[in-house]
């Protein structure tokens, strides 16, 4: 007989009630015996072995001996000890009046990080950290040092294009600051250790460790201009780390932590720092003049839409050159008008800058913006159907 039929036939047979009696009796007896056993054992279960749980002579345990730090641990400790007195918290504060007692108090509206640049109390941070204090809305700056003392600070200069700023702390606090050691970013290697110190989420003097994940990244500043040569790191960076230092194993500054790539607002292992070699160019200029001169070719371009409608599908056209500017000195020409007929002759058409094709006015500005004041730039131009190369030296404006 098949198994399914056998099972069906068995399950459908009538059963006698007397077959359940032994089962019920067995369950009842087992339950009764279990209850008696628990009653007899309850005192022992509650008191363990019968030894008193309280000991009036209880004392702290002696710590086990500490083994020496590993080489990587000692490296991290040394980095932190060497840099902690250089790193500060940079807070934007507003003066508000308390409605209850009408007293004027400081109210923090934003926070970031920074580090001491020199012995004069100058501190480097990000431009976006101090932006509210430079917007003319009555906000001020407060710097909190490693010893938790707080001091007022003033803005020395800002460079929005590179997201850098220099502020200066109250003179009385200068003796409490230690200028940071400065390294270079030109010899960095992917994979080397990197340490970030700052104030993530307002937690002062937090150090995180990672590696340099990539080099020569390009990030955008708040002015939409590219910051080239940025350092990518997986050292955890979060809101509040902005403006703090990125350090190498010797505690030398290799970058200024500036931004993170994140879908959630928190760290996901992709942070970016402005390279120290760029910082070392920008900061002295901010200290000297309060601003950074932008590279400029000394020319104005024709509106791109107008140029395309005129039948020029490629490049950008010079509308005007500044007298005595780089373009004029290089012999470049803008639009010209025939005094007799009033006809407008095309200006020089710029097709290539330093080997890179120019696709429009914005692209031209981005290419020039990647250079420094004093750089030589090679242009491929078209004039009257003929192409030639011209070299000019960028000025600062």
ROPANU-311939 format. One line per 3 residues: number of its first residue (from 1); their letters; for each residue x, y, z of C-alpha. Coordinates in nm, 3 decimals. Each point is the difference from the previous one (the first is absolute). Layout:
NUM	A	X Y Z; ...
//
This chain:
1	XXX	0.000 0.000 0.000; 0.139 0.345 -0.082; 0.123 0.206 0.296
4	XXX	-0.248 0.282 -0.049; -0.290 -0.243 -0.001; 0.135 -0.182 0.304
7	XXX	0.029 0.331 0.186; -0.350 0.100 -0.104; -0.147 -0.328 0.110
10	XXX	0.180 0.014 0.335; -0.104 0.355 0.074; -0.362 -0.074 -0.074
13	XXX	-0.035 -0.297 0.234; -0.221 0.059 0.306; 0.191 0.020 0.332
16	XXX	-0.110 -0.118 0.344; -0.024 0.264 0.278; 0.166 -0.246 0.238
19	XXX	0.327 0.038 -0.194; 0.037 0.364 0.124; -0.037 -0.079 0.371
22	XXX	0.359 -0.121 0.062; 0.134 0.306 -0.182; -0.200 0.244 0.212
25	XXX	0.103 -0.173 0.322; 0.368 0.004 -0.101; -0.008 0.373 -0.077
28	XXX	-0.168 0.081 0.331; 0.248 -0.205 0.202; 0.294 0.162 -0.180
31	XXX	-0.131 0.350 0.068; -0.047 -0.082 0.371; 0.349 -0.142 0.038
34	XXX	0.151 0.304 -0.174; -0.180 0.239 0.234; 0.124 -0.188 0.306
37	XXX	0.358 0.004 -0.131; -0.008 0.379 -0.056; -0.139 0.053 0.350
40	XXX	0.280 -0.203 0.156; 0.273 0.162 -0.208; -0.123 0.361 0.018
43	XXX	0.214 0.102 0.303; 0.316 -0.133 -0.163; -0.077 0.156 -0.337
46	XXX	-0.057 0.342 0.159; 0.312 -0.005 0.215; 0.243 -0.182 -0.226
49	XXX	0.228 -0.214 0.217; -0.119 0.167 0.315; 0.300 0.244 0.021
52	XXX	-0.097 0.363 0.073; 0.001 0.226 -0.312; 0.117 0.308 0.195
55	XXX	0.367 0.041 0.097; 0.089 0.302 0.220; 0.368 -0.045 -0.095
58	XXX	-0.055 0.037 -0.377; 0.267 0.217 -0.164; 0.092 0.110 -0.353
61	XXX	0.189 -0.255 -0.203; 0.364 0.063 -0.081; 0.039 0.075 -0.374
64	XXX	0.182 -0.251 -0.213; 0.334 0.120 -0.136; -0.019 0.210 -0.316
67	XXX	0.197 -0.123 -0.297; 0.199 0.253 -0.206; -0.186 0.183 -0.276
70	XXX	0.034 -0.136 -0.349; 0.191 0.203 -0.255; -0.321 0.118 -0.170
73	XXX	-0.156 0.093 0.334; 0.305 0.196 0.110; 0.003 0.181 -0.333
76	XXX	-0.360 0.112 0.049; 0.065 0.107 0.360; 0.302 0.206 -0.105
79	XXX	-0.195 0.170 -0.278; -0.278 0.101 0.238; 0.231 0.123 0.275
82	XXX	0.201 0.204 -0.247; -0.301 0.168 -0.162; -0.263 0.034 0.273
85	XXX	0.115 0.348 0.106; -0.018 0.118 -0.360; -0.360 -0.101 -0.071
88	XXX	-0.292 0.223 0.097; -0.376 0.015 -0.029; -0.131 0.288 -0.210
91	XXX	-0.356 0.102 0.089; -0.225 0.259 -0.160; -0.199 0.179 0.268
94	XXX	-0.279 0.255 0.008; -0.084 0.239 0.283; -0.359 -0.059 0.109
97	XXX	-0.206 0.140 0.287; -0.147 -0.243 0.251; -0.375 0.064 0.018
100	XXX	-0.020 -0.097 0.366; 0.265 0.220 0.157; 0.079 0.218 -0.307
103	XXX	0.371 -0.076 0.025; 0.204 -0.009 -0.321; 0.158 -0.341 -0.061
106	XXX	0.202 -0.176 -0.269; -0.184 -0.261 -0.202; 0.196 -0.244 -0.215
109	XXX	-0.134 -0.029 -0.354; 0.273 -0.207 -0.170; 0.318 -0.182 0.089
112	XXX	0.310 -0.127 -0.173; 0.369 -0.056 0.060; 0.327 0.180 -0.062
115	XXX	0.369 -0.007 0.088; 0.270 0.246 0.100; 0.210 0.114 -0.294
118	XXX	0.259 0.222 0.168; 0.109 0.152 0.329; -0.217 0.309 -0.054
121	XXX	-0.326 -0.177 0.077; -0.107 -0.045 -0.361; -0.222 -0.300 -0.058
124	XXX	-0.080 -0.174 -0.329; -0.346 -0.141 -0.063; -0.250 -0.041 -0.284
127	XXX	-0.172 0.300 -0.153; -0.338 -0.169 0.042; 0.064 -0.029 0.377
130	XXX	0.024 0.380 0.039; -0.239 0.097 -0.279; -0.275 0.125 0.232
133	XXX	0.249 0.220 0.185; 0.096 0.171 -0.325; -0.357 0.046 -0.128
136	XXX	-0.069 0.316 0.199; -0.285 -0.149 0.203; 0.143 0.076 0.344
139	XXX	0.164 -0.338 0.052; 0.340 -0.030 0.167; 0.264 -0.266 0.049
142	XXX	0.098 -0.190 0.313; 0.304 -0.226 0.020; 0.022 -0.275 0.263
145	XXX	0.352 -0.126 0.076; 0.120 -0.338 0.121; -0.016 0.118 0.364
148	XXX	-0.373 0.078 -0.060; 0.051 0.375 0.034; -0.198 0.207 -0.252
151	XXX	0.114 0.317 -0.174; -0.135 0.243 -0.254; 0.152 0.006 -0.347
154	XXX	-0.005 0.222 -0.307; 0.016 -0.083 -0.369; 0.335 0.078 -0.167
157	XXX	-0.096 -0.109 -0.351; -0.205 -0.251 -0.196; 0.040 -0.184 -0.328
160	XXX	-0.339 -0.143 -0.100; 0.138 -0.151 -0.322; 0.227 -0.233 0.200
163	XXX	-0.224 -0.020 0.309; 0.271 0.138 0.229; -0.001 0.272 0.263
166	XXX	0.238 0.149 0.254; -0.124 0.137 0.331; 0.192 0.147 0.293
169	XXX	-0.064 -0.074 0.365; 0.008 0.246 0.287; 0.364 0.093 0.083
172	XXX	-0.032 -0.132 0.354; -0.055 -0.353 -0.134; 0.303 -0.015 -0.227
175	XXX	0.228 -0.153 0.262; -0.240 -0.291 0.034; 0.026 -0.098 -0.366
178	XXX	0.269 -0.210 -0.166; 0.047 0.050 -0.372; -0.050 -0.317 -0.198
181	XXX	0.281 -0.180 -0.178; -0.027 0.039 -0.377; 0.074 -0.274 -0.253
184	XXX	-0.042 -0.024 -0.375; -0.259 -0.167 -0.219; 0.216 -0.053 -0.308
187	XXX	0.151 -0.327 0.125; -0.309 -0.161 0.154; -0.069 -0.365 -0.075
190	XXX	-0.332 -0.180 -0.022; -0.016 -0.239 0.294; 0.203 0.200 0.251
193	XXX	-0.151 0.075 0.340; -0.203 0.316 0.046; -0.136 0.152 0.322
196	XXX	-0.283 0.252 0.031; -0.046 0.209 0.313; -0.300 0.226 0.051
199	XXX	-0.333 0.050 0.167; -0.255 -0.228 -0.170; -0.351 0.072 0.126
202	XXX	0.157 0.234 0.257; 0.208 -0.275 0.165; 0.325 0.186 0.058
205	XXX	0.341 -0.141 -0.090; -0.119 -0.319 -0.165; 0.264 -0.188 -0.195
208	XXX	-0.078 -0.255 -0.269; 0.237 -0.214 -0.201; -0.007 -0.128 -0.355
211	XXX	0.206 -0.005 -0.314; 0.036 0.218 -0.305; -0.250 -0.162 -0.235
214	XXX	0.077 0.203 -0.315; 0.183 0.309 -0.121; -0.064 0.277 -0.252
217	XXX	-0.375 0.005 0.050; -0.197 0.306 -0.111; -0.262 0.146 0.231
220	XXX	-0.213 0.311 -0.035; 0.003 0.300 0.228; -0.314 0.192 0.093
223	XXX	0.078 0.232 -0.292; -0.018 -0.301 -0.238; 0.367 0.040 -0.086
226	XXX	0.207 -0.320 0.000; 0.249 -0.075 0.276; 0.255 -0.226 -0.164
229	XXX	0.243 -0.246 0.155; -0.232 -0.082 0.290; 0.088 -0.291 0.228
232	XXX	-0.255 -0.278 0.049; 0.011 -0.183 0.333; -0.202 -0.259 0.188
235	XXX	0.092 0.148 0.338; -0.350 0.063 0.142; -0.097 0.364 -0.059
238	XXX	-0.337 0.136 0.111; -0.172 0.339 0.030; 0.217 0.209 0.233
241	XXX	0.327 -0.141 -0.139; 0.003 0.268 -0.270; 0.310 0.218 0.024
244	XXX	0.192 -0.246 0.215; 0.338 -0.146 -0.095; 0.075 -0.323 -0.184
247	XXX	0.336 -0.124 0.126; 0.262 -0.255 -0.099; 0.174 -0.244 0.235
250	XXX	0.244 0.271 0.108; -0.282 0.233 0.101; 0.064 0.232 -0.294
253	XXX	-0.282 0.180 -0.175; -0.075 -0.157 -0.338; -0.349 0.140 -0.060
256	XXX	-0.297 0.194 0.134; -0.312 -0.213 0.041; -0.271 0.162 -0.207
259	XXX	-0.284 -0.227 -0.109; -0.143 -0.349 -0.013; -0.189 -0.200 -0.259
262	XXX	-0.303 -0.150 0.173; -0.359 -0.100 -0.079; -0.100 0.026 0.367
265	XXX	0.178 0.307 0.141; 0.242 -0.216 0.202; 0.335 -0.157 -0.075
268	XXX	0.009 -0.282 -0.254; 0.376 -0.017 -0.040; 0.043 0.261 -0.274
271	XXX	0.142 0.331 0.120; 0.194 0.270 -0.180; 0.275 0.234 0.115
274	XXX	0.153 0.304 -0.168; 0.368 -0.083 -0.064; 0.252 0.176 0.221
277	XXX	0.207 0.126 -0.292; -0.302 0.202 -0.114; -0.065 0.111 0.358
280	XXX	0.359 0.116 0.027; -0.052 0.223 -0.304; -0.337 0.144 0.098
283	XXX	0.050 0.065 0.372; 0.303 0.234 -0.029; -0.186 0.200 -0.264
286	XXX	-0.303 0.030 0.228; 0.226 0.118 0.282; 0.169 0.255 -0.228
289	XXX	-0.307 0.152 -0.166; -0.315 -0.160 0.142; -0.092 -0.153 -0.333
292	XXX	0.139 -0.218 -0.277; 0.056 0.134 -0.348; -0.175 -0.205 -0.267
295	XXX	0.178 -0.098 -0.322; -0.123 0.208 -0.290; 0.079 0.011 -0.373
298	XXX	-0.113 0.361 -0.046; -0.281 -0.063 -0.247; -0.377 -0.009 -0.029
301	XXX	-0.182 -0.266 -0.200; -0.295 0.026 -0.239; -0.324 -0.143 0.139
304	XXX	0.006 -0.370 -0.083; -0.356 -0.020 -0.135; 0.060 0.299 -0.223
307	XXX	0.321 -0.160 -0.128; -0.172 -0.326 -0.088; -0.282 0.182 -0.178
310	XXX	0.263 0.182 -0.203; 0.120 -0.331 -0.140; 0.302 -0.078 0.220
313	XXX	-0.059 -0.353 0.135; 0.329 -0.034 0.190; 0.214 0.197 0.241
316	XXX	-0.052 0.341 0.159; 0.046 0.342 -0.158; 0.171 0.303 0.148
319	XXX	-0.231 0.300 0.015; 0.247 0.243 0.157; 0.354 0.002 0.138
322	XXX	0.106 0.214 0.296; 0.267 0.256 -0.089; 0.337 -0.109 0.140
325	XXX	-0.154 -0.332 0.111; 0.149 -0.345 -0.078; -0.216 -0.052 -0.311
328	XXX	0.089 0.340 -0.144; 0.371 -0.057 0.068; -0.024 -0.334 -0.182
331	XXX	-0.148 0.174 -0.306; -0.351 -0.142 0.031; -0.290 0.196 -0.150
334	XXX	-0.367 0.036 0.080; -0.296 0.105 -0.214; 0.059 0.301 -0.219
337	XXX	-0.237 0.231 -0.184; 0.067 0.151 -0.343; -0.041 0.378 0.051
340	XXX	-0.125 0.048 -0.356; -0.250 -0.285 -0.034; -0.075 -0.083 0.361
343	XXX	0.064 -0.367 -0.071; 0.130 -0.203 0.296; 0.301 -0.222 -0.064
346	XXX	0.046 -0.314 0.211; 0.252 -0.007 0.282; 0.255 -0.275 0.055
349	XXX	-0.162 -0.339 0.048; 0.164 -0.197 0.284; -0.025 -0.373 -0.070
352	XXX	0.254 -0.163 0.234; 0.156 0.102 0.334; 0.308 -0.198 0.109
355	XXX	-0.097 -0.292 -0.218; -0.361 -0.011 0.122; -0.285 0.077 -0.237
358	XXX	-0.218 0.291 0.108; -0.369 -0.078 -0.036; -0.146 0.321 0.139
361	XXX	0.045 0.306 0.218; -0.048 -0.192 0.325; 0.254 -0.259 -0.106
364	XXX	0.251 0.275 -0.085; -0.045 0.155 0.345; 0.047 -0.339 0.169
367	XXX	0.323 -0.068 -0.188; 0.144 0.342 0.083; -0.118 -0.041 0.362
370	XXX	0.213 -0.312 0.041; 0.313 0.208 -0.057; 0.189 0.234 0.229
373	XXX	0.084 0.365 -0.044; 0.319 0.019 -0.207; -0.057 -0.328 -0.184
376	XXX	0.071 -0.012 -0.372; -0.294 -0.121 -0.209; 0.010 -0.116 -0.363
379	XXX	-0.302 0.079 -0.216; -0.090 -0.135 -0.341; -0.193 0.273 -0.180
382	XXX	-0.161 0.048 -0.337; 0.012 0.335 -0.178; -0.124 0.053 -0.354
385	XXX	-0.008 -0.374 -0.061; 0.362 -0.051 0.110; 0.100 -0.180 0.319
388	XXX	0.296 0.089 0.218; 0.129 -0.041 0.355; 0.039 0.287 0.242
391	XXX	0.149 0.003 0.351; -0.103 0.240 0.275; 0.081 0.045 0.370
394	XXX	-0.300 0.013 0.235; -0.031 0.304 0.222; -0.176 0.029 0.336
397	X	-0.319 0.198 0.056
//
